[in-house]
């Protein structure tokens, strides 16, 4: 067995254990279905959806539905949580609407992008290995769980509070982050679609202010979600505030910025205009 496969085999139960711990923490003071916490069932559903789609994805050796599956998981879990929660209130409906809007927009955008590109080269070395490819889908289940934790806890909790200043402030933060991300993605898509820009890197619009403005918007909108959820958190549910922190760490230290920066350096490193752009433009937080 290859070392990478052996490591992936060791990592699998660890990922499951983390998911179980999150399910237990978020279930405190939440709604029950047949004696089982709705939050825990929602977490289980997030993983189950990934594993079900993984089967045909592995057999066909394709990653084309990976991002789309992630978005559909957000939507499915949130809708089910709303339907089975007791005493759904304005805060729950607001959070559900914001998560669904984000998931529909990002899912359709990413699916359209990979459909046009034909493949995602991040998966080239992973797909042939059953356990490594399975782990990627399992990690996506964990990604959904962590990022949506604050919203899911607030929707399934029995501690209800009317919409307040936290909801208003959180909504404004979410709108800012969402618009920022959409505009950044739109600007880059138009740039890449122009044949005159083939082989070039974008350094206009929001991309002149940050090298990864779309990720900045992504982080901000999840902060907004967490702010809306704050008033109803209690006990172990406070762990849900890890949501925006998890998004930040993943995008800035693991799968987002590090990979893209490395790829950009390999492609344009050494070019004067690129080195100047990299030197003068912040990696994440936009320069005013």
SVG drawing of the C-alpha trace seen along z (x, -y; Angstrom):
<svg xmlns="http://www.w3.org/2000/svg" viewBox="-44 -53 56 55">
<polyline fill="none" stroke="black" stroke-width="0.4" points="0.0,0.0 1.3,-3.5 2.2,-5.8 -0.4,-8.3 -3.1,-5.6 -2.0,-4.5 -2.2,-8.0 -5.6,-8.5 -6.8,-5.3 -5.6,-6.6 -7.2,-10.0 -10.7,-8.6 -11.8,-7.6 -10.3,-10.8 -12.6,-12.8 -15.6,-10.8 -14.7,-11.3 -14.5,-15.1 -17.9,-15.0 -19.4,-13.1 -17.9,-15.5 -19.4,-18.4 -22.7,-16.7 -22.7,-16.1 -21.7,-19.7 -24.3,-21.3 -27.1,-19.1 -27.3,-20.6 -30.6,-22.2 -31.8,-21.4 -34.9,-19.9 -35.4,-16.1 -36.8,-13.7 -37.8,-10.3 -35.4,-11.1 -32.4,-11.9 -31.1,-15.5 -32.0,-17.2 -28.6,-18.8 -26.9,-15.4 -29.2,-14.0 -28.4,-17.0 -24.6,-16.4 -25.1,-12.8 -27.1,-13.7 -24.3,-16.0 -21.8,-13.1 -24.3,-10.6 -25.0,-12.7 -21.2,-12.9 -20.7,-9.2 -23.7,-8.4 -22.4,-10.7 -18.9,-9.4 -19.8,-5.9 -20.7,-6.9 -18.0,-9.6 -15.3,-7.0 -16.7,-4.4 -16.7,-7.0 -13.5,-8.7 -15.0,-12.2 -15.0,-15.2 -17.4,-17.2 -20.2,-17.0 -18.0,-17.6 -18.7,-21.3 -22.3,-21.0 -22.9,-18.2 -21.5,-20.4 -23.9,-23.2 -26.9,-20.8 -25.9,-19.5 -26.1,-22.9 -29.5,-23.4 -30.9,-20.0 -29.7,-20.1 -30.9,-23.6 -34.4,-22.9 -34.8,-19.7 -33.6,-21.4 -36.2,-24.1 -39.0,-21.6 -38.4,-19.6 -37.4,-22.3 -39.9,-23.3 -41.1,-26.9 -39.3,-28.2 -38.8,-31.9 -37.6,-34.9 -34.0,-34.3 -34.1,-30.8 -35.8,-31.8 -33.3,-34.6 -30.4,-32.3 -31.8,-29.6 -32.5,-32.1 -29.0,-33.5 -27.3,-30.0 -29.5,-28.9 -28.9,-32.1 -25.2,-31.7 -25.2,-27.9 -27.3,-28.4 -25.1,-31.2 -21.7,-29.6 -22.8,-26.1 -24.0,-27.2 -20.9,-29.3 -18.5,-26.5 -20.4,-23.9 -20.5,-26.1 -16.7,-26.8 -15.7,-23.1 -18.2,-22.2 -16.4,-24.7 -12.9,-23.7 -13.7,-20.0 -12.0,-18.9 -10.4,-20.1 -6.7,-19.2 -6.6,-19.1 -8.1,-15.7 -5.9,-14.1 -3.6,-12.3 -6.4,-11.6 -9.2,-10.0 -7.5,-6.6 -7.2,-6.0 -10.4,-4.8 -9.5,-5.9 -8.0,-9.2 -10.9,-10.1 -13.3,-9.0 -11.5,-11.2 -12.0,-14.2 -15.7,-13.7 -15.7,-13.1 -13.8,-16.3 -16.4,-18.1 -19.0,-16.7 -17.0,-18.1 -16.5,-21.4 -20.3,-21.7 -20.8,-20.9 -18.3,-23.4 -19.2,-26.3 -22.9,-25.9 -22.6,-25.1 -23.7,-28.6 -26.7,-28.7 -27.7,-25.1 -27.4,-25.5 -29.6,-28.6 -32.2,-26.9 -32.4,-23.7 -32.1,-25.2 -35.0,-25.4 -33.7,-28.8 -35.6,-31.3 -35.2,-35.1 -36.8,-37.7 -34.8,-39.5 -32.6,-42.1 -29.5,-44.3 -27.4,-41.2 -29.6,-40.1 -29.5,-43.5 -25.7,-43.9 -25.1,-40.3 -27.3,-40.7 -25.4,-43.9 -22.1,-42.1 -23.4,-39.1 -24.7,-41.4 -21.3,-43.1 -19.4,-39.9 -21.8,-38.3 -21.7,-41.2 -17.9,-41.4 -17.6,-37.7 -20.0,-37.9 -18.4,-41.0 -14.9,-39.5 -16.0,-36.2 -17.8,-38.1 -14.8,-40.3 -12.4,-37.3 -14.9,-35.3 -15.2,-38.2 -11.4,-38.7 -10.7,-35.0 -13.4,-34.9 -11.6,-37.6 -9.2,-36.0 -7.0,-39.0 -6.2,-38.1 -5.1,-34.5 -2.0,-33.7 -2.4,-36.9 -3.4,-37.3 -6.1,-39.7 -5.1,-42.8 -8.1,-45.1 -11.2,-45.8 -11.3,-44.3 -8.3,-42.2 -6.3,-45.4 -7.1,-45.7 -6.6,-42.1 -5.1,-39.0 -8.0,-36.9 -11.0,-39.3 -13.5,-36.4 -12.1,-34.6 -12.3,-37.8 -16.0,-38.1 -16.5,-34.4 -15.0,-34.9 -16.9,-38.1 -20.3,-36.6 -19.8,-33.7 -18.9,-36.1 -22.3,-37.8 -24.0,-34.4 -22.2,-33.8 -23.2,-37.3 -26.9,-36.6 -26.7,-33.3 -24.9,-34.7 -28.0,-35.6 -29.4,-32.1 -26.2,-30.2 -25.9,-28.4 -23.6,-26.0 -21.6,-23.8 -23.4,-25.5 -20.9,-28.3 -18.5,-26.1 -20.5,-27.1 -18.6,-30.4 -15.7,-28.3 -17.6,-28.5 -16.0,-31.7 -12.6,-30.8 -12.7,-27.4 -13.5,-29.0 -10.6,-31.5 -8.1,-28.8 -9.1,-26.6 -9.0,-29.3 -5.8,-30.9 -3.8,-28.0 -5.0,-24.8 -6.9,-24.5 -7.5,-28.0 -4.9,-30.7 -1.8,-28.5 -2.6,-26.3 -3.6,-29.3 -0.5,-31.3 1.8,-28.3 0.1,-27.8 0.4,-31.5 4.1,-31.6 4.8,-28.6 3.0,-30.3 4.0,-34.0 6.8,-34.0 9.8,-36.0 7.7,-38.3 8.2,-41.9 4.5,-42.9 3.5,-39.9 6.2,-40.4 5.2,-44.1 1.5,-43.1 2.3,-40.6 4.5,-43.0 2.0,-45.8 -1.3,-44.0 -2.4,-42.4 -3.0,-38.6 -6.5,-38.8 -7.7,-41.9 -8.3,-44.6 -6.1,-47.7 -8.2,-50.8"/>
</svg>
